[in-house]
Amino acid sequence: MLDANAAAVTPPAAIRREDYRPPDWLVPEIALDVSLDPAHTRVKARLTVRRNGEHRRALHLDGDGLIPIGVLIDGEELHDSWRMDGPALVIDLSGTDHLIETEVEISPAANSALMGLYESNGLLCTQCEAEGFRRITFFPDRPDVLSRYTVRMEADKARFPILLANGDPVDTGDLAAGKHYALWRDPFPKPCYLFAMVAGDLVANCQVFTTRSGRDIDLGIWVRAGDLPKTDHAMAALKASMAWDERVYGREYDLAIFNIVAVSDFNFGAMENKGLNIFNSRYILADPDTATDADFDAVAGVVAHEYFHNWSGNRVTCRDWFQLSLKEGFTVFRDQQFSADQGSPAVKRIEDVRALRAAQFPEDAGPLAHPIRPESYIEISNFYTATVYNKGAEVIRMLHALLGPEGFRAGTDLYFERHDGHAATCEDFVVALEDATGADLTQFRLWYTQAGTPRVTASLEHDVPGGRARLKLSQTIPPTPGQPDKQPMVIPLRVALLGERSGNPMGPEQLITLDASEGEVLFDGLTERPILSINRGFSAPIVLQSNRSASELAFLSAHDNDPFARYEAMQQLMLDTLIAGVAKGGNDHGPVIEAIRDTLTDPALDAAFIAEAVLLPSEALIGDQLAEVDPEKIAAVREALRADIGTTLEDDWRDAYARSRANRFEYTPTAKGARRMHTVALGYLAASGAQDTARLAYEQFAAADNMTDRQGALGVLANGTAAERETALDEFYQRYRQDPLVLDKWFTAQALSTRADTPAAVEKLSRHPDFTIANPNRLRSLVNAFAVNQRAFHDLAGGGYRFLADMILAVDPRNPQSAARLVPSLGRWRRFEPKRAAAMRAELERILATPGLSKDVLEQVSKSLN
């Protein structure tokens, strides 16, 4: 039960999808004249407004933290025609068309929320999604009001020599008193959340991309001068994504210029503003010495994602924020396709599913569960979630599977043609797919409205003498907040049978659609005992239960011709073994060890796949399979299996470690796989207790010519107690202390450590001179990383819950979005054993009882406690 103070807190009224109403007023044109100054920026806005429909309602212009200076209506100061309604400006108007002029003052330097116009290490930059534009000027801040923008910027030329905005450049010039100006015009109507401008002392990596129609597009990646050498990979990714989108989706870039700016302080990964993408610097800057292979991959993926938004998000945008997955789920799927095409499709799919299970499955199983198209929200920033993004992408992937590549492409072509220049809905997207293919997706729409991860049970019965097999399927969807009862979903399952004797497929793979609570499929003409391979390629985002034995899973891990299914069989074998150990104290590790041995020694497999396949499921994923989570028991069982694998297969790990040693850095799939295998093998040698592991790790750390090998070795050392640990941590810090993105890795390595003293170490690091809660990257590197370290965060003696609650309360007044993203780690308290559950809930109640909470944190905490 909540305490009296907590119970008295009432969240603000929710905004509901069913209450959507078209905008009362449209703004076809907006002209901004911005006089930039860190402390005192003046913004003059000229809005051409038009009444939308037959009504007499006033013009409502959203504002937040603006200091009004003047309001003109059709050129006149009509003071009795406008008023302030809280932070919003309300203007009473007759007739249809008007010109509204406003002038406001804002302080970018004081904007610690990093929404609207703010300062970041001397740069002035913007972030307007979802509702940041109202912090720049008065405007109907909603995504279905599309306007053409003309932006004039002026600033001190010495301090801000580069002035960038959306669209194409029109004019530049010098002004008196050392100032200069730039004029930009965006010919495409866009919602205000896509507005952007940047002013600062920047240099650019400039190149040209020639479209398939022969147009030359000027490309620029703008960074601080010292970071310019780290932009080549991002530029290559941009050009590759532009060519890929033309080839795969028929989408050509539309402006004459495309700019990207990297900034140090950013709440998100990046933002797709029309023609001027603004990026968190961690997703632009990369070179072998400072970025891991995962960083390189992330840069390419995020650059592609934001570029692909030019069509799936910008040219066709969202009608309202409930449709967020319309642009994000679709675009995540597109960037996943792109990344798979650039490297190993199998490894990319493994990475995507691992991320889904780590972030989205727990979300679906917790108090913050919601459909990919939510029905209500209090603060929209809280719905930039793994459900909207990652599960949203899986929903698009299922549509791609059901319609086939050609049908899906026909549907997306129609979608872009039909809704270009408009604000659309998820329903509009599905209807376009139906109209282009003739498919009936009525039942499939449940994926947009029902929360929760479906549980599918699969049972294969076989009659070998009769040459037949029967696959029985059933599905259930667990209750979620506000949705106790669920209807059966459309679940596409890629299925194959493999012969137990030959290991060969017994007929072609089939796409089976389970659209009822139960179903069955008959197979005929079988010549040997079949082994079931199901949900191949992870064709549906489900939790699968089957009657496959440990020996059958081991067989599939060695013989399945679908790489993901092979990986999945190994993971399921490991999970079953670990869960049995937690539940019953069993320690029969033999099948897992032999399956790993077979994988390690299979010459047909590449190192990248082997490295992924032999990794044990995370402690968090193990806990997700249990009715009640006991982190200590899970950690003990998992470490016992790791030690057994390391000890029994020590010679194999040493061979793998030696084989994967590289002489020089290359960013190729083969070299990436070798580096991944190198560190995985080192980790298992450490788990074995081999006496030379610390020496090997430090030698790898010291000799590395790339960050992947260096950080991999540091991670192994950070988990141990050898003297080399402190030496490596100190050397890493001294080498990279002036590089914020790399120093983040130093904080993270310690926050993820499996040592018993990690909670105390993290609390000490939070007082380190280089730690700050003002920078979201640094906050994430320590606090968010610690919160996902299951054994350390949930150590009752370590005060992890108190520490996280203190951080939430410290960050919230500065940056509510960053604070709110820390809450879910406490919000899953019902999943844990009673002592931990009570301690987590107590911290949530303490947060809720704190006066002055932001809407962001208040919503997350309230839902977590309900």
N, C-alpha and C positions, 0 to 999 in steps of 0.2 A: 504494500500500500504506500502511496506517495505521502510525504510529510505535508503538513498543512500549507506551508508556503508554496511548495511545488504544485499542489493541487489547485491553488488559487490562480495559477497562471493560465490565461486563456489565449490560445493562438489567434492570430488575425484571421479574418474570414477567408475562406478558400475561394479561388477562381475556378469555375467549372466549365468543362468543354461544352456541356449542353446549353450553357448560357451565351454562347458566342452570338454576336450581332455584328453585321458589317459596320465599318467605320462611318460615323455621321458626316465626316468631312474628309475629302481627299486633298492631297497636296501634290499636284502635278509637277511643280517646279519649286526648288529651293536654292537660294543663293546665300552663301556664307562669306562673311568678311571677318577674318580672324586675326587679331593683333596679338601675337604670341609673346608671353612673358611667363617665366616659371611661377612667380608669385601673383601676378595680376594679368590675366589674359582677358581681353575683351572680345566678345563674339556678337557680331551683328548678323541677324538672320532676316531674309526676305522670303516669305512664304506666300505662294499663290495658292489660295485655298478655294475649294469648290464643294458646295453642299452635295451630299450623296443621298439622293432620294427625296421623297416628300416628307419633311419633318420640320420642326421649329427648334430643334435642340441647339444649344450653344456649341461653339468651338472649344474643345477641351485639349489643351496642350500640356503634356506631362513635363515636369521639372523635378530636379532633385539637387539641392544644395546650390542653386543659382542665386546670384544677387541681381535682381532686376534693376535696370537703369532707365529703360524707356520702352513704351509700346505705342506704335502708330497703327491706325486702322485706315486703310486707303489714304495714307499720307497725313492723317489728322490725329491729334492727341485727344481722343475721346475718352476721358477718364471715367465717365459714368458707364461705359460700355464694357469694361473689363474688371476683373476682380481676381484675387488669389484664393484658391480653395486648397488650403494646406500648401504643398509645394507646387501645385499645378496652377497654370494660368487659364482662366475661363473667360471667353469673349462672347458677348451677345451680338449676333449678327442677323440682319435681315437680308433677303435676297439670296443669290446663288454664288456669285464669284467675288472674291475680295483679295486685297493685298495686305498681309499682316507683317509688320516689321517690329522686331524686338532687339534689344541690346541687353546683354548680361555680362557679369564679371565672374570669373572662376579662378581658382588657385590650383594649378596642376601640382605644384610642389607639396601641397597639403593633402593630396588625394592618395591616401595609403591603401584604399580599397582596390586600386588599379583598374577601376571601371570609369569610363568617360575619358577625359584628357588628363594625363598624369605625367610626372617626370620619372625617368629611369636613367640614373647615372649620367645626367646632363642632356639626355634626349627628352623631347616632348613627343609623346605618342598616345594613341587612342586604343581603347577596347570597348566596343559598343554592344556586343552580343552578351546577354540577351537584352538588357534594358539600361545600357550605359549612355546612349545618346542624350537622354534626358538630363544627364549631368553636364552636357555641353551647351545645350540651348533648349528653349521651349519647343516641343514638337509632339504630335500624336505618336508616341513611341510604341508602335505595334507593327508586326511584320507584314500586314496586309495593306499598309499605306506605302505605295511605291512612288518615288519621286526622281526627277532628273536633277542632278547636283552640279552647281557651279561653285567652286571654292577658291577664294582669294586668301592667301596667307601672307602675312608680313612679320618680319622678326629681325633682330640684330644679326647682321650678316656675318660678323666675326664669330659669334657664338653659335649661330644656327645657319651655316652656309648652305645646307641642303634642305629644301622644302618640298615635301611629297604629299600627294593626295590621290584619291581615286581617279580612274579614267585616264585621259590623255592630257599632256601639257599643252597649254594655250599660249602663255606669255610669261616672261620673267623680266625683272628690271631692278635697278637701284633706286633707293629713296634717300631722303635727307637723313642726317644724324646717324649715318652708318647702317641704315636698315635696307632691306631689299624685300621684294615680293615675288610670289609665283601664283599663277592662275591656272587652275585645272578644271576640266569639264568632263563629266561622265555622261556619255550619250544614252546609256541604258538605264531605264527606271530601276530603282532598287529600294529596299526597305532601309530604314535608318540604322539597323543593326549592322549593315555592311559598310557604313561610312568609316573612313580612316584618313588620318593625316599624321605625318611624322616630320619633326624638325630637329636637326642636329648636325654635328660634325661627323660626317660619314664618308666612306669611300665605297666604290662598287666594283664587283666583278661583273663586267658588261660583256654579253655575248648576243648573238642573233640566232633566232630559230626561224626557219623557213617552213611555212605551212604547206600542206599538200596542194593548196590552190595557188601557191607561189608567193604568198605575202610574207614579207620579212617582219618579224616581231622583235623589238628591242627588249632584251632581258637584262635585269639588274638585280643583284643581290647586295644589299647595302649593309655594311658593318663598320665597326671601328677599324682604324687603319691597321692595328696589330693583328686583327682577326682575318684579314683578307686572304692569307694563304690557306685558311681552313674552309673556304667556301667552294672549292672546285667540285667536291662530291655532291653538294646540294645542287650546283648548277647542272651537273651531268644528270642528276635525278630529275630535275625540272624538264630538261630537254627530252629525256626518255619518256616521261609521263605525258608530255604534249604529243609526241609521236604515237604513243600507245593509245591515247584516247581517240585520236583520229582513226587509227586502224581498227580498234575493237568496238568503239561506240559511235564512230562517225562524227565526233565532236571536234570542231576546229576552234581555236582561240579567236576572239572577236575584236579586241582592241589593238592598237598599234604598239603598246608597251605593256610589259608585265614586270612589276617590281616586288621584291621581297625585302623586308627589313628585319634584322635580328635585334631583339631587345633583351636586357638582362632580367627585368622584373615583369613577369607575365603569369596570370592565373592559370592559363590553359597551355596546351602545346603549341597552338598556332591559330590564326584566324584568317578566313578566306575572303576578306574584304575585296570588293571588285577591283582588280587590277593592281592592288597594293596589299599583298598579304603581309601581316605582321606576325612574326614568329618568336616564340621563346628561343633564345640563342642555343639551347641544348639540342634543338632540332634543325640547326643550320651548320654549326661549327663542328668540323670533324677532320682530324688527321690521325695517322697511325699512332703517334706518341700520346695523344690525349683522348682518343675515342676508341671504345671497344667495337668489335664486330657488331654487337647488338646496337650500339649507338649509330654506326654507319647504316645499318638496316632501318633503324627508326627514322633517321634523317630522310632516307629515300622514301619510306612509306608515308611520312607526314607531309613532305613536299608534294608527293603525288596526291595525297588526300586533299590538301587545300587547293591544289590546281584543279582537281576533278570537280570540286565544288563550283567552279565557274559555270558549269551547266547544272549539276545536281545540287542546287542550293542557291545559286545567284540568278542565272537566267530563269530558272523555275524555283521560286522560293516557297516558304511556308505560309499558309494562311494565318495560322496562330501557333503558339508555342506547344500546343498539344500535338502538333504534327512534326515535332522535332526529328523524329526518326525517319520522316520522309526524306530529309536531306542527309542526316547523319548515318542511319543504317544503310541506306543505298550507297553512300560514298565510302563507308568503311568496307563494304563488300567490293567496291570497285578498287580500292587501294590494296585489298587483300589479293584480288586477282592480279593486279599489276606486280606486286611483290613476288607472288608465286611464279609469274612468268620471267622475272629477272633472276631467279635462283632455283632452289630446290622446292618444287611444289609440295612434296611430302613433308619436308621439314617445316615449311611455312604453315601448312595445315596443322601440324602438331603444335606449333607455337600459338596459333590462333585459338585452338581448342583449350590449350593449357591456360591461356589468359581468360577465356570464357569461364572455365571451371573455377579459377582462382578468385574472380571478381563477381561474375554475374550469377552463377549458381547460388552462392551464399546470399546474394541480394534477393533472389527469387524465394529463398527459404527463410527470409527474415522479416522484421517488422516494416521494412521499407520497400517490400515487394510492390511492383506496379507493372501494368502492361507496357508494351513498347509505345503505345499511344495512351498516356495517362488520362484519367478522367477529371482530375483536379490537382491543384497545387496552391501552396501559399507563397513560395518563393521559387521562381522558375529555375534559378541557378542550381537548385537541388536536383533537377531532373536531367542534368548532364551526366548520365549514369551509364554503367556497363550494360544495363538493360536496353536503354535507348540506342546505344552505339553497337555493342557487341552482339547482343541478342537480336537487335534490329538487323544487323548484317546477316545473321543466320536465317532470319525470316526471308530476306531477299535471296539468299543462297538456295533455300528450299523452292522458291518460286522459279529460280533458274533451273533447278533440277526437274521440276514438274513440267515446265514448258519446253525445256530443251534450249540449247544456246540460240538457235535460229528464232524460235518463238519468243524468247525473252528479248532478243535484240529488236525484233519487230515491235514488241510492246513498248520498249524504252524509246524507240524512234518516234512512235506515236505520242508517247507521253511528252517528250521534248517539243514536238511540233504543236501539239494541242495546247500546251500550257506555257509556252515561251513568253516571258514578260509578265507572268501572272503569279499570284500567290495561290498555291494548290494545297490539297489535302492528301493524306494517305489513301483515302478512298479514290481520289482522282488517279493515283498511280495504279491501283489494282484494276480499276475500270479500264484504263488504257491497255493493260495486259490482256484483259478479257476481250476487249474489242478487237485487238490485233490478232488474237489466236482462236477465238471462239470458246475458250475455256470458261468453265463455271467455277469461280473462286469464292462462292458464297460462304461455304463452311470454312475455307482457309482463312477468312477474315477474323476468325476467332483468335488467331495469333496476335492480332492488333488489340484485342479487347480483354483477353484473359491473361492474368499473371500466373506465375508458377512454372516450374520445370516438369514436363510430363514424365511419368515413370512408365516405362514399357517393359513388360515381361515377355520373354521369348523362350519357347520350349520346342525342341525338335524331337519328334518321335520317328523312328525309322523301322522299316521292314526290309531287311537286306535281301532275304530270299525273294521277296516280291518286287524288289527294285523300286520301292516307294519310300517317301518320307513325308511327314506332315509337320508343318511349322505352325504352332499355335501362338497367337499374339494377343496381348491385352494392354490397355492403357488406363492410367489414372492420373489425375492432376490434383495435387494436394491443395487444401484450402489455403488462401492467402487473405490478408486484411481486406475486408469488404467483399470478398468473393468466396463464400464457404462452399458453394457448389459449382462444378465446372461441367461443361459439355465436352464431348470427345473432339479432339483436334485432328486435323489432317497431318499425318506424319509420314513423310516419304522415307522409306528405308531401302538402301541399296543392300542387296542380299546375294550371297553366292554359297554354294556347297563345295567343299574340297574333299577329295577322296582320302580316307585315312591311310590307305596303303601307298598310294601313288603320290599323294600331295598335290595332285593336279585338280583344276576346277572341273566340276561335273556339270558342264553346260555353261552358258553365258550368264553373266551377272544380271540380276533382275532389279527393277525399281518397283518395290511393293508399297502401296499406299494404304496405311492403316487409318481409317476414318471413322471407326466405330469403337465401342468399348472393347470388343473382342473381334478377332478375325483369324482365319487360317488359310494356309497356302499348301497345295499338294505338289509334290515333285515326283515324276515318274522316270523310268528308264535308268535307274541308278545301278551301277555295277559293283559298288563297294560301299562300305559303311561311310556315311557322310559326316563331315564336321561343319558346323554352322559358322559362317562369317557374315556378320550383320552390322548394319549402320556403318557400312564401309565409307571411308572418307568423311565420317561424321556427317552423314547426310541429313540428320535432324538433331537439334539441340535437346537431347533427352538424357535421362538416367536409365541405363539399360540393365536389366537383370535377366540372366539366362541360366539354363540348366547345364551349361558347359562345365566339364570337370577340369581339375588342374592339369591333367594330362592333355586334354583337348586344347586348353589355352596355350600350353607350352608348344603343342603341335602347330597351332596357328602362328605363334610368335616366330616359328622357324620356317613356315611354309606358305603363309598367306601371300597371294600375289598382289594384294592391295597394301601399299606401304603403311597407310594409316591404320588399317585393320591389324596389321602385324604389330605395330607399336601398341595399339589398344589392347591386344591380347596379352602382351607382356605387362602392361600397366594393370590390367584386371587381375592377372595372376599375382602380381605384387600386392595389390590392394587386398585381395582375398586372404593372402598370407598374413598381412599386417593386421587386418581386422580380426582374424582368428586369434592372433597373438594378444591383442588388446582385450578381446572378449573372454578368451578361454585360457590365456597363458601359454598357448602352443608355440612351438619354435621349430616346426618342420620347414626348414629353409631350402631343402634339397631341390624341389622343382624350380624354384626361382633361380637358384645358383646355376643349375644346369641349363636353363633357358638363356641366362646371360652368357654363359660360356659358349653356347651355340651361336649366339648373336655376335659375340666378340670375334669368333674365329671364322665367320662366314665370309669368304672372299668376295662374294657377290654384292655385299653391302658397302655403301660408302661410309666414311668416318662420321659425317654429319648425322646420318640417320642412327648409326650405332650409339653415338653419344647421347641422343635424345632417348633412345629405346631403353638404355640400361639405367637411366636415372630413376630413383625411387620416387613414388608419389610424395608430395609435400605433406608435412604434418597437418597443415590446414585441410588439405583434401581428404586425408584419412579421417579427420574429425568430422568432416561433412557427411561421412557415411554412417556415423554413429548417432544413436538417440541422445547420448549425453557425452560431452567432450571432457576428457580428463587429459590435459596437455602433458603432464608428467609421464603418465603411462604410455601415451602415444609416442613421446620422444624416446622413452626407454626401449620400446619395442622396435621402433624404426632404427635406432642406433645399433641395436643388437643384430638386426638383419644386415645393416651396412657393414658392420664389423665382420660378420660371417662371410659376406660376399667379398670383402677386401682380403680377408685372410685366406680363404679357400682358393681364390683366383689370383693370388698375389703375383704369380709368374705371368699370368695373362695381362694383368694391369701393367706390369713393368714392360712387357713387350709392346703393349699399346702406347705407353708413355714414350718409349724410345722411338717407335715408328712415326709418331705424330709430331716429333720435334722438327721445327722448320728452321731453315738457315736465314731466310729473309722474309719480310712482310709482303704478302700479296693479298689483295681483296678480290678473291675468287671463291666460288663455292667449295672447291677442293681445299684451298688453304684455310678457309673459315672452318670447314669440318675438322681439319687436322688440329687447329687451335682449340676447338671445342673439346675434342677427344683428349687432348693433352691435359687440360685442366680436370676433366671428369676422371681420367685415370689417376691423376695426382690426388684427387679427393678420396677415391677408394683406397689408395695406398695409405693415406692418412687415417682412414677409418680402420684399417687393419692393425694399426699400432706400430707399423714398421719404424724402426729407430732412425732411419735416414730420411724420413719424410720431410722434416723441417729443413734439413740441408738441401734436399732436392727443390723444395718450394722456394727457398731463398735464392738458390742459384738461378732458378727460372725467373724470379722477380728481378734479380740484379742484371741478368744477361738479356732480358727481353728487349726487342726492338719495336714492340707495339704494346698498346694498353691492354689488349685482350689477355695476353700471356701475363702481363704484370699484375693486372687486377685479379686474374684467376688465382695466381700464386698468393697474392695478398689475402684473398678471401679464405684460402686454406690456412694460412698462418694465423689469421685473425681468430680462427676457431680454437687454436691450440694454446699451449703454455710455454713453448720453447722461447729461448732468448731471441731467436731470429724474429719473433713476432714484433717485439718492440722496436728492434732495429729497422725492420721493413716499414712499419708505420711511421717512424720518425723520418726515414729517408723519403718516403712518399710525400709526407707533409712538406718537408723542406724543398723538395723539387717542384711541387705544384701549388704552393701556398698562394701564389699570385694568379692562379688560373681558377676562377670560381667554379666552373663546371667540373673540373677534375677534383677540386677539393671536396665537392659534393660526394664523390666516390669514396673519399677517405672517411667521411662521416658515415656513409651507408655501410661500408665494410664492417665497422664497429657496431652499428645498430643491428646488423643481421647476424652478429656472432652468436654461436651456440654456447658460449661460455656462461658459467653460472653467475659471473659478476656483470653481465651485460646490462641489466637494469641500472645498476649503480654507475656504470661507465657512461651510459646514455645521459643520465641526469647530470653527470659531471661535464659531458660534452655540451650540454645545453647552456653551460656557463662559459664555454670556450670563447675567447675573443673573436674568433672567426665565425661563430654561430650567430644568426640573427633570424628573428621571426618575421622581419620585414620583407625578406626575399622568399617567394614561394618555393623556388628550387631548393634553397638551403633548408627551409622548413621540412619539405618532403624528404630530403636526403637523410635527415635524422629522425624526425618524429613519425612521419608516415611509415618509414622503413621499420622502425622499432615496433610500430603497432601491428605490422604483419608478421613479425617474428613471434610465432605462436608460443614457443616455450619460454622466451624471455618476457614478453609482454604479460603473459598470464602467470608468471611466477608470483605467487601470493606474498612471498617475503620481500619482493623487489619493489613494490609500490608503483608498478607500471600503470595501473588504472588511475591512481591519483595524479601521476605525472602527466598522463594524457589529458585528464580533465583540466588540470592547471594550464596546460598549453592551449586548450580550446578557449578557456576564459581569457587568456592573455592575448590570443590572436584575434578574437572576435571583434573587439572595438576597432581594430585596424583594418582587418580584411575578413569580412564575414564568410566569403566563399571558401577561403582556405580553412577557416575554423570549422565550417560545416562538414568539410570532407574528412575531418578527423573523427566525427561522431560515430559512423557505422561500426568501428572496431569495438566500441562499448555497447552499441545497440544490439549486438547478437548475444546478449547476456543469457537469454533463455536457453541457449544451446549448451551451456556449461554446467558442470556439477555445482551443487547448491552453494558451497562457500564462495566460489568465484562469481557465480551468478549474483549473489547478494552484494558482493563488493562492487561489481560493475554497475549494478542498478543504483547503488548508493551514490556513486559518482555522477550518474545521469541525473539523479534527483538534486544533487548539489548544484549542478550546472543549471537545471531548470529553475531553481530557487534564486538564482543570481539576477538582480535587477538589470534592466537595460539590454537584454539579449537581442541580437539581430533576428530578423525573420528567418534567416537562413538556418541558424543554429536552433532557434526555438522550434521550427518545424521538425527538424531531424530528431531532436531530443524528445519532443512530445510524442511523435509517432513511435519512437523506440520504446517508450514506456507504456504506451497504450496496449 
